[in-house]
Amino acid sequence: MEQVVGTPLTAVPFLTDPQVQEYKALYIRTVEQLAGLPDVQCQKIFGSVAHKQQAVAWLESFKGADRLRQEFETEKAETAKMIASLNEQLAKLQGAKK
């Protein structure tokens, strides 16, 4: 059995089960493969031009989410550093009062 890396066609809401099966029969198993389908091949498969455009848009929508996740992780790390620094300062102040 061939291992394919990518998002399975079954994960997208714009394809029906019969359409997924049709693409699988043509050895197109992932959203990434569908998005990269050459125009020449699209002309031979009914509806594939629209599906290709939907696949590209679907993949693009996740790029924005990845950017937001990275920004969140950066802010989270900076906040953790700030909290650690403030805890150290507080410990020093409490030690100075004793």
Secondary structure, 3 states (H helix, E strand, C coil): CCCCCCCEHHHCCCCCHHHHHHHHHCCCCEHHHHHCCCHHHHCCCCCHHHHHHHHHHHHHHHHHHHHHHHHHHHHHHHHHHHHHHHHHHHHHHHHHHC
